[in-house]
Amino acid sequence: MSVAKLQVAHAVTPEGVIDDAVITIEEGRIVSVEAGGSGGTLWAVPGFVDSHTHGAVGVAFGDPDVEANLRAIDFHRHQGSTTIFASTVTEPIEKLERQLGVLRGLVEKGDLDGIHLEGPFLAPEKKGAHDLALLRHPDDESVERLIAAGGPALKMITMAPELENSEKAIKRFTEAGVAVAFGHSDADDKTTAQAVEWGAKITTHLFNAMRPVHHREPGPVPVLLVDDRVMVELICDGIHLQPVIAAMAIEAAGPDRVGLVTDAMSATGKGDGRYLLGELEVDVLDGTARLVTADGTPGAIAGSTLTMKNAFAFVVQEAGVSIPDAARMAATTPAAFHGLDQVGQLTPGRLADICLVDDEGVLQGVIRRGEWIVEPA
């Protein structure tokens, strides 16, 4: 059902919070956001932008079954993600080309908003849940094949900049309109800074799959936190990052450079059990996904079962973030860094993608393109 006028207690806009707001919507777009309503208790914030998610409900994005991909998309939309980049994992180039073909079709139809390649140009030392046997250097042929297969739908690629030929590859992806993300890297602080100079402007899940901070060997984290050209992704699920670390990163970088992401894998919305992530088996126990190892010991964390709904509530309740700042990190900042100028703000002319949350940051309603996805109870 279409929404014509939405009355809320507070609307988070680029100019600030408007209390007792009325949001007028026509043909799926915001016409105005003005004071003068009597809208109860809920906050209106921009629809969430998840630029790093691998799937849900038993489906990995890139599955050759288009309908399966749509089921995963629908699940995430119900969790507030009105804009979604589908992420892949490390696979042979031929398989990635096939996955890009499936996902590119969904972007062209408007079901997805972009594609993110996480790999295969990652460091073996920081492979995380990626198949060691399939990691590779960014040779010219592989780079060109991925750019060609993804076309304008390919929005981001995660790379380790210390690999051979990385400078050329980072500059080539950037030239092609693909945002390069520093990640799954064993680089030190100097190589990290070089990568930013070459064009890297995103950080894939800050802290995870990179060197830790040390007072004599700083590693990448301090470099990425203080460089105004870089957005840092945070997986705020209480597993990848403790609340105090999330709060520290948000304080250091500021909400205008932090993007909340889920890194959600196929188990999201499905429950505990055994799943595949790329070519590797993963066990999910109590919502935590870890690689299956030969000796039965817990393996590396393998993505998450997080939703943007829960990430938003986490930063409000556990990291002490205000709802306007949480809205920037969940929508405005990732939209800006990825050049998505139709979403990410409650402002006239933009698409009417809106999430409704309560004072605790708990999701109560979702509107996408002016249509209800989830109506408040």
N, C-alpha and C positions, 0 to 999 in steps of 0.2 A: 504494500500500500504506500502510495506517495505521501510525502510530508510537505505541507504548504507553509505552515508556521509552527515553529518549535519554541516553546517557552521554558526557560531554565532559570535556576537561581543565579548561576554565574556562567559566563561565556569567556573562554580564554582566547583572546585575539592578539595579533601582533602589537596593538597599541596598549594592551593591558587587559585587565579583567573588567568585563561589563556586568554589573549586577542587575538582577531582574531583567534579563535579556530576552528579546524576541529575535529569532533567526528566521528570516523569510527565504524560502526556497522555491525556485521555479525551474522546471526542466532539468532537474538534477544538479543545479548550481545554486550557490549562495548569492542572494540578491542584496541582503543587508543583515547587519547585526547591530541591534539598537536597544537601548534601555527603554523600559516602559511596560514590561510584562509583569506577571505574577507567577513565577515558574516553579514553585515548590522548593525542593532541596538539592537538586542535582546540578552538577557541573557539565557544561558542554566543552569538549576538547576536540582537537582535530583527530580524525580517524588514524589509527596507528599504522605506521610504516615499518614493516619488518623486512629488512634488506638481507637477511641471512636465515633461511629456513629450508630444511631438507625434505620435509614431508609431514605426514600425520595419518592417523587412522589406518595404519598398516601399509601406507603407500609412500614410496620414495619418489620424489619429483624426478621426472625423466622417464618414468615407467612408460613402456610403449602403449599401454592402455590409456587413451586420453581421458576416458570417463573416470578412471582411478585418480588421475591428477586432479580432476574437478572435485572429487570427493574430499581430497586433502585441502584444496583451496577453500571449499565451503566450510570445512571445520575451522580453519584459521579465521575466516571472516566472522564466524560466530564468536570468536575470542577477541574481536575488535580490530583485526588486521585488515583494513580496507585497501591497503596497498601491500603487495607481496612480491619479493624477488625469490624465485625458486633457485635453491642452491644444489649443486651436484657435489660428488666427492671424487677422489682420484680414481680414474679408470683408464684403460687403453684409449688412445686418441680416437680410434674408430668408434668405440662405444660412446665416448663423449660427443662425437659428431651426431650420432643417432639421437642421443638425449637432447642435444641442442635443437635438433629438428623438431622433436615433439614439443619442447617448451617454447620454441620460437613461434610455433603455430598458436599456442595459447596466449602469448603476448600479443600477437597480431589480432586476435579476436577480442582482446581486452580482458581476458580472464586473469592473466598475470601482468605484472608491470615491469618485469625484467628478469634476467638470468644472472646468477653468480656462480662462477667456476671456483670451487675451493680445491685447488690442485689442477694438474698433476705436478706443478713446478714448486715442490715443497722440500724442506730439508729433512733428510733421513733422521737426524738427531732429534727433531721436534715433530715427528710425523703424526703424533697423536693417534687418532683412529683411522689413519690412511694406510693403504697397503704398501709396505716398503718396496715390494717387487715392482710396483707400477710407477713409483716416483721417477722423475726425469728432469734433466736440465731444459730450459726453454730454448730449444733449437729453433732456427728460423722457420723451418717447414711446419713444425707443430704449432707455432704461434699463428702463422698465416692460416692454417687449416681451421683453427678454433675461431679466429676472427671471421672467416668466411662462413662457417657453419652457424655462428650466432647472429651475424649481421647486427642490425641496430637493436635487437632484443638483448644482446649481451651487454650488461651494464657494469659488471665488476669481475675481477679475478684476484684471488689470493695467491701471493707469490713470496718465496724466500729470496731476498735480494742478493744474498751471498753466492748464489749458484752461478755457474759459468754462463755468460751471455745475458745476464739479467738486465744490465743497463740498457742494452739494445732492445730487449723484450719489453721492459717497462715503458720505454719511450714509444715503442710501436703500439702497444695497447692503448696508451694515453692518446696518441695521435688518432687512433681508430674510435675514440670516444668511450673507451672502457676504463672505468676507475680501477686503478691498481691498489690492492690492499696488502700491506705488510702483514705477514702471518706465517705460522708454522715454520719459524725461522730460528736459526742458532746464531744470528748476527749479533755483533757487539754494537755499542753505541755509535761508533764512527760509521760503520756500514749502514746502520739504520738511518742516520742523518743523510748519508749519500743517497739512499733510496728515495727519501723525500725530495731531495734536489732533482732526482731523475724523473719524479712525477708521482710517486706513491702518495695518496692522500687519505687513505682509510687504514684503520688498524683492525685486523680480524681478531675478535675476542681478546682484548687487551689482558695481559697477564698469562693467559692460557696458551700453551705451545710456543713459548718464547723464554729466553733467559730471565731469571728472577732479578730483582733489584739487589745490588750489593754495593756497599759504600765505597769500595775500591774498584769494582768492575760494574759500572752502572747498568750495562745492558741496554735494551731498547726502550724499556718502559718510561724512564724519565724524559728521553728525547721525544717520544710520541705524546706524552702528556702536556708538554709545554709548547709544542710547535702549533701556531695558530692555523697552519694550512691543513692540519690533520684532524679527521674525526676518529674517535676511538669507540669501537663497539664494546659493550658490556653485556655479559650474560648474567642477569640478576635473578638467579634461582636459589641462592643460598648454598649451592653445590660448587659451581665454578668459582664463585667469589663470596667471601663472607661479607656481611653488611658493612663492617668498618672499612674494608678495602673498597667496596663500591662507593661509599661516602667520600673516602679520600680521593678517589679518581675523579668523582664529580666535582669536588671542591677544587682540585688542581686544574682540570681542563675547562670546567664550566659547562652548564647545560647546552650552550651553543656549539660545543664540540663533542658531546657524548651522544651516541646513538644506541638505544636499547634494541637488542636483537634476541631471538629465541635460540638459534642454532638447533631448532627442533628436528628430531629424526622421526622415522616412520612410526615409532611406538607412541608418539604423542597422541593422547586421546584414546589410546587403545589399552594401556595397562601393562603390568609386568609380564615378562616372558622373553623368548628368544627371537631375535630379528636379524636381518641383514642390513649392513651399512656398506654400500658398494659391494665389494667381494668378501667382506669380513663379517663374522658372526658377532652379535652383541647380545648381552644379557641385560635386561632391565629389572632391577629390584628396588622396590620402594621408590620408584620414579627416577632412579639414577641409572644411566646407561653406561656400561663398561664393556670393553672388548672381552671376548672369550679367549682364554689362554690355554695352552696345552696342558699345563700343570694344575689348572683349576684356580689359580690365584687371581684376584681382581686385576683386570687389565686397565688400560688407559680409559679415561672418560671419553665416551663416544657420542658427542652431541648432547642433546638434552631432551627432556619431555616438557619443556617450558612453553607457555603461551604468552603473548603480549599482554593479555589480560592480567596474568599473574606477575609478569615483570613490572607492570605499572604499579600494581598494588604493593609489590615488594619494595620498590624505591620510596614510596610514600610511607609505608608502615615501618620498614626495617632500616632504611637509610636516611630517614628524616627529611625527605625532599618534599617541597611544596607541590601542589597539584599543577600550577602553571609551569614550574620547572620540569616536572615529570612529563607534561604534555610536549614541551620542547624536545626532550630526549626521545620520546616515543614517536614523534611525528615530524615536528618542524625541522629539527636538525638533520635527520637522515634525508628528508625531502630536499633540503637545500644543498647538501653535499652531493647528492646524486642528480641534481638538476631537474627535479620533479616539480615543475612550476604550476601544476594544476591541483596539487594536494598539499597537506602539511600545515595549512593555516585556515582559521575561520575568518575568511575575508571575502568581500564581494568579488564575484567572478570565478572563484575557485570551485571545484567540484564539492558537492554537499556530502562529504565524508566526515561523519561526526560520531564520536563516542560519548556516551553519558556515564559519568562516574559519580559515586557519592563522596562524602567528605573523607572517607578512608581510602579513596582511590579504587574502590571496588566497582568493576564494570556493571552497569545496569541496562545499557541499551546501545545499539549499533545502527547507524544509518550509513548506507553506501549509495552514492549517486542519487541521493534524495529518496531512497526507498528503505523501509525498515528491514533490517536483517534480524535484529533482536529488539523487541519492544519492551520497555520497562514494565515490571509487574504492577 
